[in-house]
Amino acid sequence: PQLATLAEQPPSGAGWVHEMKLDGYRIQALVNHGTVQLFTRSGKDWTTRFPGIATALARLKVESAILDGEIVALDDEGRSSFHRLHAALEEGARIPLQYSVFDLLQLDGRDFREEPLSVRRPELVSLIGKPRASAPLQLTTRLKGPEGELLGLACRLGLEGVVSKRTDGVYQSRRSRDWIKSKCGRRQELVVVGFTEPRGGRNDLGALLLGVQESGTGVIYAGKVGSGFDTADRKLLRRKLEAIERQSSPLARPPVERVTGKVHWVRPVLVAEVSFTEWTPDGLLRHPVFRGLRTDKAAQSVRRERSRAVASTGRAVGTDKPKGRPAGTEKANVVARVTITHPERVIYPDSAISKLELARYYELVAPLMLPHVAGRPLSLVRCPEGQGGTCFYQKHWSGTTPAVDTLPIPEVKGVKRPYAVVKDAKGLVTLVQYGVIEFHPWGSRSDKLEFPDRIILDLDPAPGVKWGAVKAGALAIRDLLAGLDLKSWLKTSGGKGLHVVIPFERRISWELCTAFARAVAERLAAEQPERYVTVASKAARTGKIFVDWLRNSRGATAVAPWSTRAREGAPVSVPVRWDQLGGLTSGDSISMSDVPGLIGGRYRDPWADLPKAKQRIGRDVVEALLDRVGK
């Protein structure tokens, strides 16, 4: 779903509409010939949890539709109440629920996502009509009046806040500045990392210990909350927490405040919604109050929300700088012994990821990434002003820093050109300081440059090709290689496709390496020409998957495992086990913010054995494969 950017005040000026901010569960509804499915923001099917809403949607006079809205429970004053909604779902309280619909994505086969809101809203009004006040389906209410007074009015009425939307904005499946949310007070989702024992005569719960995901670091402590619970809340939470208790702290670093009493640590999988007055300079919540558990949110996605100032045009600029570390100290900007200048610079505008956060990410993944990057010539994607600015692909290294080696490599007519080579985390972070977002290593190492040690086959689908076909292609390559007694490894590309990797001993030339990669691709295309193609032209690729074997010649590269991509959402190229392939939803489904949660705890690197693989590719294997293609 489309998400809103947090701001201190609603935007002013023409071209905006304003609605009440609701305090419930975000739900997208799919209606198809009387059958209804209800999905949460994270993609969970909650149809069975809201049978009354599903029944009402099934009565709509449509063949098919996709609606976006929020399921809420109203208090006696007609305001949405998350506490009442939580009681209805977790405690079985008989409380009427409503689906407040605010957007239309599809109707009877017509895709409305590229239509402006000024077109989508009238179609939605026509579809829903004017239901009675107690009906389970409702349209969200538009707020009218001077923009400068809307938030104050909403707060005086006890509402959650205001959501403002550009009337000319299309529907974007990401966090967008075309939608702005302004809150009455502050609320935040947080990860539950532990709890304390109660004082006095109670035997249920003292306080919840809370944290947030910090890119490149993991879960960091954000304080504790001991108010806002009733007796039923405390007993329910105690049962849930005891079921996920663990011996050690899940925090990336110790809490910055002293936690009194006996502490029980838990696996960081539960998400709590908390209201509070402000963040302290130490990055802790001030005056927090528990509002309920968010079972529709994944703990890996919980990050601190930072508000932005919004000009009359609605274009947001950062104003809420991180306060988790003491301001003005050089150590706060030092990562892997590298001082990060302009640490607050936003590298990924849609995700609000800063340069400092990107540097910390590479420090975190360095132990997993370096076995596949260290000692290899690198080509780099640099974005000095961030992913939203100008980016360029740089093969030849012109920097001069001891943290990054310079390797002269003979190229055309024997002229030597410089390439960057790193050996440790400091080298990776130094390149981030130089504006690097993507790392693309050679298939050989600098100590034996003319003898490659791995092949990468990139499955690149044309527009419209289903993801299932890409996964089937990866399995087909794996099975083909297994028939040659070769083991292969898998990773997401961070883009549209998948990479299949074959490591081998450094015994063959680049010429033979390229021939083998091409032979595998052509064998696949020969067996299923309706699915696969081995030429890069767009005309030949229509409706098919390009099995890109061209990354396996001297000087060619592919994106490194654990490298971020210079794309919206900060996707990462991530190694996965073959038995995890079925659960992947796309080649860019794993983002930078997902990685700390992914590699925490007892994580086992799927590629741990890849550098140790003792496989040989000889000319006889290549010729045998070429013979099969010819037949």
TORKOLVO-127099 format. One record per residue (C-alpha): residue in three letters; x, y, z. Coordinates in steps of 0.02 Angstrom, whole numbers, plus 50000, padded with zeros to 5 digits. Layout:
// residues N
[Ala,[X,Y,Z]] ...
// end
This chain:
// residues 631
[Pro,[50000,50000,50000]] [Gln,[50045,50183,49983]] [Leu,[50114,50256,50145]] [Ala,[50117,50435,50209]] [Thr,[50266,50540,50261]] [Leu,[50262,50610,50438]] [Ala,[50259,50801,50455]] [Glu,[50233,50927,50595]] [Gln,[50088,51016,50506]] [Pro,[49972,50982,50359]] [Pro,[50031,51060,50195]] [Ser,[49948,51219,50135]] [Gly,[49902,51280,49963]] [Ala,[49791,51221,49821]] [Gly,[49790,51041,49763]] [Trp,[49772,50957,49933]] [Val,[49628,50869,50019]] [His,[49627,50824,50204]] [Glu,[49551,50677,50299]] [Met,[49542,50618,50479]] [Lys,[49687,50506,50526]] [Leu,[49615,50340,50585]] [Asp,[49678,50231,50727]] [Gly,[49651,50053,50665]] [Tyr,[49718,49918,50550]] [Arg,[49764,49962,50371]] [Ile,[49676,49838,50256]] [Gln,[49669,49813,50067]] [Ala,[49513,49722,50009]] [Leu,[49507,49613,49853]] [Val,[49333,49577,49785]] [Asn,[49316,49449,49646]] [His,[49142,49389,49591]] [Gly,[49075,49387,49768]] [Thr,[49232,49317,49848]] [Val,[49324,49434,49967]] [Gln,[49501,49434,50038]] [Leu,[49566,49559,50166]] [Phe,[49753,49589,50175]] [Thr,[49855,49684,50305]] [Arg,[49993,49806,50263]] [Ser,[50121,49665,50277]] [Gly,[50020,49548,50164]] [Lys,[49935,49437,50295]] [Asp,[49763,49368,50248]] [Trp,[49646,49423,50387]] [Thr,[49481,49385,50301]] [Thr,[49426,49266,50438]] [Arg,[49457,49396,50572]] [Phe,[49331,49518,50497]] [Pro,[49185,49412,50433]] [Gly,[49059,49554,50445]] [Ile,[49167,49669,50337]] [Ala,[49195,49530,50209]] [Thr,[49008,49497,50198]] [Ala,[48972,49682,50168]] [Leu,[49103,49693,50032]] [Ala,[49035,49538,49947]] [Arg,[48869,49629,49924]] [Leu,[48947,49768,49820]] [Lys,[48879,49771,49642]] [Val,[49045,49739,49557]] [Glu,[49131,49596,49469]] [Ser,[49302,49640,49541]] [Ala,[49380,49780,49642]] [Ile,[49531,49821,49750]] [Leu,[49496,49945,49891]] [Asp,[49611,50026,50017]] [Gly,[49558,50082,50189]] [Glu,[49567,50056,50377]] [Ile,[49464,49943,50491]] [Val,[49419,50036,50651]] [Ala,[49316,50020,50809]] [Leu,[49229,50180,50864]] [Asp,[49211,50244,51042]] [Asp,[49054,50324,51113]] [Glu,[49101,50491,51034]] [Gly,[49123,50416,50860]] [Arg,[49313,50422,50863]] [Ser,[49421,50276,50807]] [Ser,[49494,50185,50957]] [Phe,[49637,50062,50938]] [His,[49609,50000,51116]] [Arg,[49429,49950,51073]] [Leu,[49487,49869,50911]] [His,[49619,49771,51007]] [Ala,[49485,49716,51132]] [Ala,[49373,49656,50990]] [Leu,[49509,49552,50910]] [Glu,[49611,49488,51057]] [Glu,[49481,49475,51194]] [Gly,[49326,49434,51091]] [Ala,[49230,49588,51146]] [Arg,[49068,49616,51047]] [Ile,[49114,49784,50971]] [Pro,[49050,49838,50799]] [Leu,[49189,49864,50671]] [Gln,[49190,49976,50517]] [Tyr,[49294,49975,50359]] [Ser,[49330,50158,50318]] [Val,[49377,50157,50133]] [Phe,[49483,50297,50061]] [Asp,[49552,50235,49894]] [Leu,[49511,50131,49741]] [Leu,[49649,50036,49649]] [Gln,[49549,49930,49528]] [Leu,[49369,49915,49472]] [Asp,[49297,49785,49352]] [Gly,[49464,49759,49265]] [Arg,[49512,49944,49254]] [Asp,[49675,49989,49342]] [Phe,[49654,50157,49431]] [Arg,[49828,50167,49508]] [Glu,[49894,50282,49372]] [Glu,[49741,50394,49383]] [Pro,[49751,50549,49496]] [Leu,[49658,50550,49661]] [Ser,[49535,50675,49586]] [Val,[49478,50534,49470]] [Arg,[49489,50388,49594]] [Arg,[49387,50470,49732]] [Pro,[49226,50503,49631]] [Glu,[49229,50323,49569]] [Leu,[49247,50264,49749]] [Val,[49102,50374,49807]] [Ser,[48993,50305,49668]] [Leu,[49038,50127,49719]] [Ile,[49010,50143,49907]] [Gly,[48867,50269,49901]] [Lys,[48805,50352,50060]] [Pro,[48786,50212,50188]] [Arg,[48697,50235,50353]] [Ala,[48805,50281,50503]] [Ser,[48806,50105,50577]] [Ala,[48847,50016,50413]] [Pro,[49010,49913,50410]] [Leu,[49068,50002,50252]] [Gln,[49103,50189,50261]] [Leu,[49194,50322,50162]] [Thr,[49326,50423,50253]] [Thr,[49272,50599,50300]] [Arg,[49351,50749,50216]] [Leu,[49400,50894,50330]] [Lys,[49368,51072,50274]] [Gly,[49434,51237,50338]] [Pro,[49597,51336,50343]] [Glu,[49745,51216,50331]] [Gly,[49833,51305,50474]] [Glu,[49690,51263,50593]] [Leu,[49649,51084,50539]] [Leu,[49773,50994,50652]] [Gly,[49724,51099,50804]] [Leu,[49540,51063,50771]] [Ala,[49574,50876,50753]] [Cys,[49672,50873,50915]] [Arg,[49536,50967,51012]] [Leu,[49409,50838,50951]] [Gly,[49520,50699,51017]] [Leu,[49563,50630,50845]] [Glu,[49724,50542,50794]] [Gly,[49775,50681,50673]] [Val,[49760,50731,50490]] [Val,[49807,50644,50327]] [Ser,[49834,50760,50178]] [Lys,[49836,50699,49997]] [Arg,[49881,50781,49833]] [Thr,[49731,50781,49717]] [Asp,[49843,50756,49564]] [Gly,[49942,50613,49644]] [Val,[49938,50437,49573]] [Tyr,[49936,50284,49686]] [Gln,[50115,50233,49730]] [Ser,[50153,50070,49822]] [Arg,[50282,50148,49937]] [Arg,[50302,50290,50063]] [Ser,[50264,50448,49967]] [Arg,[50267,50635,49995]] [Asp,[50103,50647,49900]] [Trp,[50025,50586,50063]] [Ile,[50069,50682,50222]] [Lys,[50017,50632,50399]] [Ser,[50015,50754,50544]] [Lys,[49985,50682,50717]] [Cys,[49908,50745,50880]] [Gly,[50049,50700,50997]] [Arg,[50170,50564,50950]] [Arg,[50140,50380,50921]] [Gln,[50263,50249,50866]] [Glu,[50271,50062,50836]] [Leu,[50411,49980,50935]] [Val,[50485,49807,50950]] [Val,[50461,49720,51119]] [Val,[50633,49658,51174]] [Gly,[50597,49609,51354]] [Phe,[50494,49637,51511]] [Thr,[50517,49661,51697]] [Glu,[50433,49580,51846]] [Pro,[50295,49679,51932]] [Arg,[50314,49758,52103]] [Gly,[50196,49734,52249]] [Gly,[50072,49590,52253]] [Arg,[50043,49570,52065]] [Asn,[50113,49421,51971]] [Asp,[50084,49473,51790]] [Leu,[50190,49610,51713]] [Gly,[50296,49759,51764]] [Ala,[50353,49854,51609]] [Leu,[50390,49815,51427]] [Leu,[50566,49849,51364]] [Leu,[50561,49922,51189]] [Gly,[50674,49947,51039]] [Val,[50680,50002,50858]] [Gln,[50773,49935,50708]] [Glu,[50923,50041,50659]] [Ser,[50990,50010,50484]] [Gly,[51164,49936,50487]] [Thr,[51158,49902,50675]] [Gly,[51008,49797,50729]] [Val,[50882,49827,50867]] [Ile,[50929,49971,50983]] [Tyr,[50850,50013,51150]] [Ala,[50713,50145,51152]] [Gly,[50653,50140,51332]] [Lys,[50518,50053,51434]] [Val,[50331,50075,51456]] [Gly,[50237,50030,51614]] [Ser,[50072,50123,51594]] [Gly,[49919,50102,51484]] [Phe,[49889,49919,51530]] [Asp,[49732,49851,51611]] [Thr,[49728,49685,51703]] [Ala,[49677,49588,51548]] [Asp,[49819,49668,51448]] [Arg,[49949,49620,51577]] [Lys,[49894,49438,51587]] [Leu,[49882,49418,51398]] [Leu,[50053,49498,51371]] [Arg,[50134,49391,51504]] [Arg,[50075,49232,51418]] [Lys,[50136,49292,51248]] [Leu,[50304,49349,51315]] [Glu,[50341,49190,51412]] [Ala,[50317,49092,51251]] [Ile,[50458,49187,51164]] [Glu,[50579,49211,51311]] [Arg,[50766,49194,51277]] [Gln,[50922,49195,51385]] [Ser,[51019,49338,51306]] [Ser,[50977,49516,51255]] [Pro,[50922,49540,51073]] [Leu,[50988,49719,51076]] [Ala,[51136,49769,50967]] [Arg,[51211,49866,51114]] [Pro,[51169,49880,51300]] [Pro,[51028,49997,51355]] [Val,[51082,50177,51386]] [Glu,[50979,50184,51546]] [Arg,[50984,50072,51699]] [Val,[50839,49948,51699]] [Thr,[50790,49902,51877]] [Gly,[50713,49739,51934]] [Lys,[50727,49567,51858]] [Val,[50734,49575,51668]] [His,[50669,49440,51550]] [Trp,[50731,49454,51371]] [Val,[50622,49395,51227]] [Arg,[50640,49363,51041]] [Pro,[50607,49530,50952]] [Val,[50449,49477,50858]] [Leu,[50307,49570,50945]] [Val,[50263,49749,50896]] [Ala,[50183,49870,51020]] [Glu,[50103,50038,50981]] [Val,[50150,50172,51106]] [Ser,[50104,50355,51126]] [Phe,[50231,50474,51203]] [Thr,[50275,50659,51217]] [Glu,[50448,50665,51136]] [Trp,[50615,50580,51106]] [Thr,[50752,50618,51233]] [Pro,[50929,50666,51176]] [Asp,[50980,50486,51219]] [Gly,[50851,50415,51098]] [Leu,[50726,50361,51231]] [Leu,[50537,50384,51239]] [Arg,[50475,50515,51362]] [His,[50310,50480,51454]] [Pro,[50262,50326,51350]] [Val,[50089,50246,51362]] [Phe,[50049,50071,51295]] [Arg,[49908,50070,51166]] [Gly,[49908,49890,51107]] [Leu,[49998,49756,51006]] [Arg,[50009,49775,50816]] [Thr,[49989,49602,50743]] [Asp,[49981,49675,50567]] [Lys,[50161,49741,50572]] [Ala,[50324,49644,50553]] [Ala,[50454,49679,50687]] [Gln,[50590,49690,50553]] [Ser,[50505,49843,50478]] [Val,[50492,49945,50640]] [Arg,[50602,50099,50628]] [Arg,[50595,50266,50713]] [Glu,[50481,50388,50622]] [Arg,[50559,50557,50589]] [Ser,[50450,50707,50554]] [Arg,[50480,50822,50406]] [Ala,[50440,51003,50375]] [Val,[50323,51027,50228]] [Ala,[50323,51181,50119]] [Ser,[50165,51245,50034]] [Thr,[50206,51133,49886]] [Gly,[50203,50982,50001]] [Arg,[50383,50935,49966]] [Ala,[50456,50871,50129]] [Val,[50630,50909,50196]] [Gly,[50712,50828,50346]] [Thr,[50699,50921,50512]] [Asp,[50701,50788,50648]] [Lys,[50884,50737,50660]] [Pro,[50933,50578,50750]] [Lys,[50955,50602,50937]] [Gly,[51012,50429,50985]] [Arg,[51194,50484,50998]] [Pro,[51266,50640,51079]] [Ala,[51263,50785,50957]] [Gly,[51424,50868,50905]] [Thr,[51540,50723,50944]] [Glu,[51653,50655,50810]] [Lys,[51633,50476,50873]] [Ala,[51450,50476,50825]] [Asn,[51503,50490,50643]] [Val,[51644,50362,50647]] [Val,[51604,50192,50569]] [Ala,[51736,50056,50549]] [Arg,[51869,50187,50590]] [Val,[51805,50300,50449]] [Thr,[51738,50474,50485]] [Ile,[51577,50498,50387]] [Thr,[51556,50677,50327]] [His,[51380,50744,50298]] [Pro,[51311,50595,50398]] [Glu,[51135,50665,50392]] [Arg,[51128,50668,50201]] [Val,[50978,50567,50142]] [Ile,[51037,50428,50026]] [Tyr,[50867,50345,49999]] [Pro,[50733,50482,49999]] [Asp,[50584,50363,50000]] [Ser,[50652,50267,50150]] [Ala,[50737,50416,50238]] [Ile,[50900,50316,50251]] [Ser,[51049,50427,50289]] [Lys,[51230,50413,50235]] [Leu,[51277,50367,50414]] [Glu,[51148,50227,50416]] [Leu,[51213,50160,50250]] [Ala,[51391,50159,50319]] [Arg,[51334,50065,50474]] [Tyr,[51244,49940,50364]] [Tyr,[51404,49896,50270]] [Glu,[51498,49882,50434]] [Leu,[51365,49759,50493]] [Val,[51367,49647,50337]] [Ala,[51556,49657,50308]] [Pro,[51593,49484,50384]] [Leu,[51468,49406,50264]] [Met,[51511,49513,50113]] [Leu,[51701,49520,50117]] [Pro,[51733,49336,50071]] [His,[51654,49376,49902]] [Val,[51723,49552,49878]] [Ala,[51893,49570,49964]] [Gly,[52043,49558,49849]] [Arg,[51940,49575,49690]] [Pro,[51940,49722,49568]] [Leu,[51781,49822,49592]] [Ser,[51668,49922,49480]] [Leu,[51559,50043,49579]] [Val,[51393,50132,49567]] [Arg,[51416,50303,49646]] [Cys,[51275,50422,49694]] [Pro,[51359,50573,49777]] [Glu,[51191,50657,49813]] [Gly,[51100,50496,49854]] [Gln,[50991,50375,49757]] [Gly,[50871,50515,49711]] [Gly,[51010,50615,49625]] [Thr,[51131,50578,49484]] [Cys,[51211,50405,49491]] [Phe,[51350,50338,49379]] [Tyr,[51442,50175,49350]] [Gln,[51628,50192,49384]] [Lys,[51753,50059,49330]] [His,[51915,50153,49353]] [Trp,[51961,50210,49527]] [Ser,[52034,50385,49548]] [Gly,[52034,50398,49737]] [Thr,[52188,50405,49847]] [Thr,[52159,50331,50019]] [Pro,[52258,50197,50113]] [Ala,[52096,50105,50153]] [Val,[52067,50063,49969]] [Asp,[52204,49984,49863]] [Thr,[52228,50035,49682]] [Leu,[52263,49892,49560]] [Pro,[52326,49935,49385]] [Ile,[52250,49814,49257]] [Pro,[52302,49805,49073]] [Glu,[52156,49841,48957]] [Val,[52145,49896,48775]] [Lys,[52317,49892,48691]] [Gly,[52397,49848,48857]] [Val,[52359,50017,48936]] [Lys,[52344,49995,49123]] [Arg,[52191,50069,49209]] [Pro,[52165,50082,49399]] [Tyr,[52034,49978,49492]] [Ala,[51981,49987,49674]] [Val,[52016,49838,49787]] [Val,[51963,49825,49969]] [Lys,[52022,49706,50104]] [Asp,[51914,49746,50256]] [Ala,[51761,49837,50324]] [Lys,[51857,50000,50329]] [Gly,[51879,49989,50140]] [Leu,[51693,49959,50112]] [Val,[51642,50104,50223]] [Thr,[51774,50217,50145]] [Leu,[51692,50190,49976]] [Val,[51522,50232,50052]] [Gln,[51603,50394,50112]] [Tyr,[51649,50423,49928]] [Gly,[51465,50405,49880]] [Val,[51463,50220,49830]] [Ile,[51297,50127,49845]] [Glu,[51330,49971,49740]] [Phe,[51481,49854,49734]] [His,[51515,49748,49578]] [Pro,[51665,49631,49595]] [Trp,[51758,49539,49457]] [Gly,[51744,49350,49442]] [Ser,[51929,49333,49482]] [Arg,[52046,49391,49620]] [Ser,[52187,49514,49602]] [Asp,[52323,49387,49646]] [Lys,[52276,49278,49496]] [Leu,[52181,49397,49385]] [Glu,[52176,49293,49225]] [Phe,[52099,49140,49308]] [Pro,[51918,49164,49363]] [Asp,[51842,49066,49507]] [Arg,[51655,49090,49487]] [Ile,[51518,49107,49356]] [Ile,[51358,49206,49380]] [Leu,[51203,49175,49275]] [Asp,[51076,49316,49290]] [Leu,[50893,49275,49259]] [Asp,[50822,49440,49196]] [Pro,[50634,49434,49157]] [Ala,[50551,49544,49027]] [Pro,[50403,49650,49085]] [Gly,[50250,49543,49114]] [Val,[50343,49381,49151]] [Lys,[50277,49303,49310]] [Trp,[50392,49283,49459]] [Gly,[50355,49097,49466]] [Ala,[50436,49077,49296]] [Val,[50596,49160,49360]] [Lys,[50604,49040,49506]] [Ala,[50574,48894,49389]] [Gly,[50718,48954,49281]] [Ala,[50837,48957,49430]] [Leu,[50788,48778,49473]] [Ala,[50812,48724,49293]] [Ile,[50991,48793,49294]] [Arg,[51026,48710,49462]] [Asp,[50967,48541,49395]] [Leu,[51064,48561,49233]] [Leu,[51224,48596,49331]] [Ala,[51191,48453,49450]] [Gly,[51189,48338,49298]] [Leu,[51368,48396,49268]] [Asp,[51414,48361,49451]] [Leu,[51422,48547,49488]] [Lys,[51344,48625,49642]] [Ser,[51270,48801,49628]] [Trp,[51220,48938,49749]] [Leu,[51078,49065,49740]] [Lys,[51048,49248,49780]] [Thr,[50922,49383,49742]] [Ser,[50982,49517,49622]] [Gly,[50906,49661,49718]] [Gly,[50818,49699,49553]] [Lys,[50696,49599,49447]] [Gly,[50780,49430,49447]] [Leu,[50891,49298,49525]] [His,[51075,49253,49514]] [Val,[51138,49074,49506]] [Val,[51323,49062,49554]] [Ile,[51445,48921,49513]] [Pro,[51613,48926,49604]] [Phe,[51762,48824,49540]] [Glu,[51948,48806,49557]] [Arg,[52058,48935,49472]] [Arg,[52120,48827,49329]] [Ile,[52031,48889,49171]] [Ser,[52047,49044,49064]] [Trp,[51921,49183,49043]] [Glu,[51886,49117,48868]] [Leu,[51835,48947,48934]] [Cys,[51736,49025,49078]] [Thr,[51635,49130,48955]] [Ala,[51608,48980,48841]] [Phe,[51540,48876,48985]] [Ala,[51420,49013,49044]] [Arg,[51357,49035,48867]] [Ala,[51336,48847,48843]] [Val,[51228,48833,49000]] [Ala,[51118,48977,48944]] [Glu,[51101,48909,48767]] [Arg,[51061,48735,48831]] [Leu,[50918,48807,48934]] [Ala,[50854,48911,48787]] [Ala,[50866,48763,48668]] [Glu,[50761,48654,48782]] [Gln,[50627,48786,48815]] [Pro,[50638,48922,48680]] [Glu,[50466,48987,48727]] [Arg,[50531,49035,48899]] [Tyr,[50715,49081,48884]] [Val,[50825,49185,48770]] [Thr,[51013,49215,48769]] [Val,[51022,49378,48672]] [Ala,[51002,49547,48754]] [Ser,[50895,49635,48623]] [Lys,[50726,49694,48686]] [Ala,[50636,49628,48533]] [Ala,[50697,49450,48564]] [Arg,[50660,49458,48751]] [Thr,[50475,49501,48742]] [Gly,[50381,49386,48860]] [Lys,[50538,49286,48902]] [Ile,[50679,49275,49028]] [Phe,[50851,49332,48969]] [Val,[50980,49210,49037]] [Asp,[51121,49336,49049]] [Trp,[51287,49245,49028]] [Leu,[51382,49402,48975]] [Arg,[51439,49440,49154]] [Asn,[51574,49307,49143]] [Ser,[51706,49382,49031]] [Arg,[51863,49475,49083]] [Gly,[51814,49643,49158]] [Ala,[51628,49603,49170]] [Thr,[51545,49609,49340]] [Ala,[51386,49571,49436]] [Val,[51320,49651,49595]] [Ala,[51398,49581,49753]] [Pro,[51304,49482,49885]] [Trp,[51241,49599,50023]] [Ser,[51265,49752,49913]] [Thr,[51126,49880,49917]] [Arg,[51054,49936,49750]] [Ala,[51031,50116,49692]] [Arg,[50842,50093,49679]] [Glu,[50691,50152,49776]] [Gly,[50661,50054,49935]] [Ala,[50848,50016,49962]] [Pro,[50838,49834,49902]] [Val,[50985,49718,49935]] [Ser,[51059,49571,49838]] [Val,[51046,49434,49969]] [Pro,[51110,49252,49970]] [Val,[50971,49125,50002]] [Arg,[50965,48937,50020]] [Trp,[50883,48838,49881]] [Asp,[50748,48781,50001]] [Gln,[50705,48964,50034]] [Leu,[50670,48999,49850]] [Gly,[50485,48957,49864]] [Gly,[50459,49092,49994]] [Leu,[50535,49233,49891]] [Thr,[50409,49354,49817]] [Ser,[50527,49452,49703]] [Gly,[50709,49488,49668]] [Asp,[50699,49649,49768]] [Ser,[50589,49590,49911]] [Ile,[50729,49606,50041]] [Ser,[50776,49784,50085]] [Met,[50919,49859,50185]] [Ser,[50804,49885,50335]] [Asp,[50759,49698,50333]] [Val,[50938,49637,50346]] [Pro,[50978,49670,50531]] [Gly,[50829,49564,50582]] [Leu,[50872,49433,50450]] [Ile,[51051,49401,50505]] [Gly,[51024,49416,50693]] [Gly,[51020,49274,50819]] [Arg,[51069,49103,50753]] [Tyr,[51082,49154,50570]] [Arg,[51176,49030,50460]] [Asp,[51257,49104,50305]] [Pro,[51190,49010,50151]] [Trp,[51353,49050,50062]] [Ala,[51473,49001,50202]] [Asp,[51539,48852,50103]] [Leu,[51543,48934,49932]] [Pro,[51724,48998,49940]] [Lys,[51781,48824,49994]] [Ala,[51700,48732,49848]] [Lys,[51824,48616,49759]] [Gln,[51743,48604,49588]] [Arg,[51828,48592,49420]] [Ile,[51767,48651,49251]] [Gly,[51875,48578,49113]] [Arg,[51869,48597,48925]] [Asp,[51792,48423,48913]] [Val,[51642,48480,49018]] [Val,[51617,48633,48910]] [Glu,[51630,48533,48748]] [Ala,[51507,48402,48813]] [Leu,[51383,48539,48856]] [Leu,[51406,48622,48686]] [Asp,[51375,48454,48601]] [Arg,[51210,48437,48693]] [Val,[51159,48612,48638]] [Gly,[51202,48569,48460]] [Lys,[51094,48414,48467]] 
// end
